[in-house]
Every structure is written in structure tokens, then in C-alpha cells.
Amino acid sequence: MVGVPRIFQVISIGLVVVAAACVPAAAGAPAAPTHLGVATGLVLRLDDVKTGGFVTVDSALTLDDAVDIFGVPDITAEDFQHQQFINGYARAFAWRNGTEPITTLMASSTYLFADAEGAHETLSLFRAGGDAAGAGRLSLGMTIGDESAGFQIDRSLESAVGTITFTTTAIAFRHANALSVVTYRCLADEDDVAYEIGLARKQFDLQKAVAPAGIPILAKPAASGQASYGGSHSSATGLVLDVADVPIGMRVRNEGPLSAVTFAAGNADAGASFEKHGFLSAYGRVFARGTRFGKEATVVRSHTAILADPAGAHEAFLELSDLAEAVGARKLGTGSDGDESRVFRLDDYEADASYVEILFRHRNALSLVEIQFPTRFINLPLSLELVRRQVAYQLADLGMLKPLH
């Protein structure tokens, strides 16, 4: 089993990951294939980060250093050798407010491998480590490099002044045969995920300036739908939104199976009625981000329930619609996605929030996508686009459409 990377526990000043640079191509040489060979110049510099920082680590890394800094306990030097690790470089920074203890730490780094496949496989270890740590997968908005992944996690520490909560962000991206990682730890109420994602993009720009072309790795063929065209859904797990679908800076806050009552927003009567309509299972995933994004969406809830047949799903759809109106939601109209859908708006001035709630049914799957905004600042086009993405998973599940990702 993959261990938990140290970056998702308590980041230290020495936390860095490997940095890969490359040899500039000769003038007129073809852009591809790219091969990064030197790990010296493709990590962030002091001028690239916010003012007031100072360098704490600035060093090339040996194989053993790289394995240790990578931080996954079950990964050994033999594993890195198997992926043909070549060399690496790391640079770390810290910020201090006067005489106060250091609270902000950042590391910029890249691992360099003999080929893109080795970097790709190591990025897979990064993903597995973040999941094992219980970190929330992070939306980067757009892919960085050939492929990328991000995580965020909150940790609380006891200090002389009480409990302090830190947010650690870790973003990994692959450019050709180089795997780079940017980590950032700060006080939770000072977290600026857009800035942190920007640091990763800035590091990628440094690498593109030396080697413009990446090396895509073809994804393995996706499994066909679980049922034939026009069949029925059997599992809700893959029929909700994923982190790549939601706006930049959102991270998975929680996810898992849902009971009929939970799917019915905690209404016991509606949950019991869903059971009578053939409720089989349900799955939900919730994404959220901080208030630094101003008037944009702050929370996205994506739920899907599987019922025994389309008729039961239709009856549950009608009851869930009635439940939405009963709590004060205003019907905006019907949507064009799925076999049937309805769009609602709910303004909760006491909570300083407005919601767009979209219910839709596809065959025997009943889904709810709810997007929370600051009061009065709903974005209906975004809401409808999120529903289209969730419907796409359901069409793909029955072999009616290729998956989005």
C-alpha cells in the first residue's frame, strides 16, 4: 500500500522535491521529442515568489535525497531506479513576520527521469499518496504541462498562543520527462490557492522556455459502459462530478455513499418514499473553495441516486422537485439535459448565499447538482455547464458518449 507523503502531514522548512531542468536545444532543431537532462535551472527563483521571502534550501539531490524528500514511506531507492530517476534539484523558501515564528513555507522542485513514462508513473504515486493521506483533490482549472494533479489539506497544531490551523497545498505536473512539485504551507486564513496554482504555472513556463514541447502519454482505453445502449445504470460512484469538472481552486471536501434520507436532504418522509420507489444506492461529492474568489461559486454539491427502474426514478424526481419548492426554491424552468430536468433558485439572505439547484433524471439515475454563490450573484451558465458534464458521465456509463476525461 502506498504510504502517506510527508507533505500532507507537517511540512518542514527542508521540504522540497526534485527539480528538473534541461539542455537548450540547438537553433533550428525540431521541438520534439523533448528530453530534459539537467536539473539546475527549472525551479522557481527568489524573484519568482512574493516579496519578503528568503531561501532555506538550494541544492541538487542525489537518489537517496530524492526518495527521502518525495516522502512516501513505502517508496524506496529501488523504486526510483526502476523508473530511471536521473537527477534533481530543489529550492525552498520561507517568510517571517518580524520576530514571529515562521508560518509560511514553500518548495519548488522537479524530478528528472530517463523518459516520460518514468515521470508519469511517479506522478501516479503522488496521486495515490495524496488520496491515502485524506487530502482533498484540487481543481487546477486547466491541466499544467502534459498532466497534473493538486491536493490541499488542513492541519491544526497546538502552540503557546493556542491552536493554529495550516493549509498545505501540493501541486505536481509533468513536462516531458520531468516531474515538478510546488508545495506551499501557510495559515489557513491566509491561503490563496489562485496564487499557489500560479506558482506552478510560472515554474512550468520556465520549463517551456527551455523545452517548448511536452510528451503526451496516451491514456489507457476507457472501459465501455456498464450496460448496453439504452440499458440501466447500476452504480452511482462514477456518475457525479470530479475535480477536473469544477472551477479552479475548488477541492473535494467530502465524498461517499449516501442513504435515501441523506439524498433527500435529510427529509425522512421523502427518503422513505424513495425507498418505496426502488432506491438502490447513491453517491455524493462536495467541492468548496475560499472567499478570495469574490462573487464566484463557493460550493458545488454533486449527488446521484440509482433506482430500480426509470419509472421509480421519475416518481422520485417529481417528489424531489416538490421538496425543493416546499423549502422556498423558485422554479426557473426546465433544463435540456437528461430525460427530464428542472432548474431552481433559492436565496438565503440570513446565510448570505444564493443557490442554483438542478435536478435531472437519466434512465434510472436521479441527480442533483447544487451550486452555492454569494447572495444574488448566481451564474446560471456555469451551473448548466456543470450539469452537462455530469450528464456526460451518465451517457458514457451506458456507452452513449465518450467520457470527458
Helices and strands as residue ranges (DSSP letters): G 6-8, G 46-48, E 53-61, H 63-70, H 77-82, E 85-95, E 104-113, H 116-132, E 136-137, E 147-159, E 162-175, E 178-187, G 188-190, H 193-210, G 243-245, E 251-257, H 260-263, H 268-276, E 279-288, G 291-293, E 299-307, H 310-326, E 330-334, E 340-348, E 353-362, E 365-374, H 380-397
